[in-house]
Amino acid sequence: MWKKLLIVVSVIGAAAFIAKKVKDANDERALWHEATTAPDLR
């Protein structure tokens, strides 16, 4: 039983880590996009 619980906790931890990395990458890309696009001066 403990082995199954450890595997489930490990999978959940890995999924959370990957989700955080993806979110951070998306935030970084959005920031660079905002910083490098010309301002709309209309």
Biotite code that builds the C-alpha atoms (Angstrom):
import biotite.structure as struc

atoms = struc.array([
    struc.Atom([0.000, 0.000, 0.000], chain_id="A", res_id=1, res_name="MET", atom_name="CA", element="C"),
    struc.Atom([2.747, 2.477, 0.898], chain_id="A", res_id=2, res_name="TRP", atom_name="CA", element="C"),
    struc.Atom([4.465, 1.816, -2.382], chain_id="A", res_id=3, res_name="LYS", atom_name="CA", element="C"),
    struc.Atom([1.318, 2.770, -4.333], chain_id="A", res_id=4, res_name="LYS", atom_name="CA", element="C"),
    struc.Atom([0.858, 5.889, -2.218], chain_id="A", res_id=5, res_name="LEU", atom_name="CA", element="C"),
    struc.Atom([4.472, 6.904, -2.808], chain_id="A", res_id=6, res_name="LEU", atom_name="CA", element="C"),
    struc.Atom([4.056, 6.427, -6.562], chain_id="A", res_id=7, res_name="ILE", atom_name="CA", element="C"),
    struc.Atom([0.862, 8.519, -6.608], chain_id="A", res_id=8, res_name="VAL", atom_name="CA", element="C"),
    struc.Atom([2.495, 11.299, -4.591], chain_id="A", res_id=9, res_name="VAL", atom_name="CA", element="C"),
    struc.Atom([5.517, 11.245, -6.901], chain_id="A", res_id=10, res_name="SER", atom_name="CA", element="C"),
    struc.Atom([3.331, 11.498, -10.003], chain_id="A", res_id=11, res_name="VAL", atom_name="CA", element="C"),
    struc.Atom([1.363, 14.393, -8.513], chain_id="A", res_id=12, res_name="ILE", atom_name="CA", element="C"),
    struc.Atom([4.581, 16.169, -7.532], chain_id="A", res_id=13, res_name="GLY", atom_name="CA", element="C"),
    struc.Atom([6.054, 15.721, -11.009], chain_id="A", res_id=14, res_name="ALA", atom_name="CA", element="C"),
    struc.Atom([2.849, 17.004, -12.634], chain_id="A", res_id=15, res_name="ALA", atom_name="CA", element="C"),
    struc.Atom([2.843, 20.082, -10.384], chain_id="A", res_id=16, res_name="ALA", atom_name="CA", element="C"),
    struc.Atom([6.524, 20.750, -11.190], chain_id="A", res_id=17, res_name="PHE", atom_name="CA", element="C"),
    struc.Atom([5.918, 20.451, -14.939], chain_id="A", res_id=18, res_name="ILE", atom_name="CA", element="C"),
    struc.Atom([2.816, 22.670, -14.741], chain_id="A", res_id=19, res_name="ALA", atom_name="CA", element="C"),
    struc.Atom([4.818, 25.357, -12.907], chain_id="A", res_id=20, res_name="LYS", atom_name="CA", element="C"),
    struc.Atom([7.611, 25.208, -15.505], chain_id="A", res_id=21, res_name="LYS", atom_name="CA", element="C"),
    struc.Atom([5.097, 25.547, -18.362], chain_id="A", res_id=22, res_name="VAL", atom_name="CA", element="C"),
    struc.Atom([3.356, 28.483, -16.647], chain_id="A", res_id=23, res_name="LYS", atom_name="CA", element="C"),
    struc.Atom([6.688, 30.216, -16.008], chain_id="A", res_id=24, res_name="ASP", atom_name="CA", element="C"),
    struc.Atom([7.715, 29.739, -19.640], chain_id="A", res_id=25, res_name="ALA", atom_name="CA", element="C"),
    struc.Atom([4.404, 31.170, -20.864], chain_id="A", res_id=26, res_name="ASN", atom_name="CA", element="C"),
    struc.Atom([4.712, 34.161, -18.527], chain_id="A", res_id=27, res_name="ASP", atom_name="CA", element="C"),
    struc.Atom([8.277, 34.794, -19.705], chain_id="A", res_id=28, res_name="GLU", atom_name="CA", element="C"),
    struc.Atom([7.233, 34.587, -23.370], chain_id="A", res_id=29, res_name="ARG", atom_name="CA", element="C"),
    struc.Atom([4.340, 37.009, -22.765], chain_id="A", res_id=30, res_name="ALA", atom_name="CA", element="C"),
    struc.Atom([6.671, 39.436, -21.015], chain_id="A", res_id=31, res_name="LEU", atom_name="CA", element="C"),
    struc.Atom([9.178, 39.349, -23.890], chain_id="A", res_id=32, res_name="TRP", atom_name="CA", element="C"),
    struc.Atom([6.366, 39.822, -26.392], chain_id="A", res_id=33, res_name="HIS", atom_name="CA", element="C"),
    struc.Atom([5.122, 42.874, -24.517], chain_id="A", res_id=34, res_name="GLU", atom_name="CA", element="C"),
    struc.Atom([8.643, 44.298, -24.183], chain_id="A", res_id=35, res_name="ALA", atom_name="CA", element="C"),
    struc.Atom([9.607, 43.840, -27.834], chain_id="A", res_id=36, res_name="THR", atom_name="CA", element="C"),
    struc.Atom([6.437, 44.896, -29.672], chain_id="A", res_id=37, res_name="THR", atom_name="CA", element="C"),
    struc.Atom([6.047, 48.464, -30.795], chain_id="A", res_id=38, res_name="ALA", atom_name="CA", element="C"),
    struc.Atom([3.640, 50.510, -28.716], chain_id="A", res_id=39, res_name="PRO", atom_name="CA", element="C"),
    struc.Atom([0.263, 51.300, -30.206], chain_id="A", res_id=40, res_name="ASP", atom_name="CA", element="C"),
    struc.Atom([0.348, 55.097, -30.495], chain_id="A", res_id=41, res_name="LEU", atom_name="CA", element="C"),
    struc.Atom([-2.975, 55.592, -32.218], chain_id="A", res_id=42, res_name="ARG", atom_name="CA", element="C"),
])
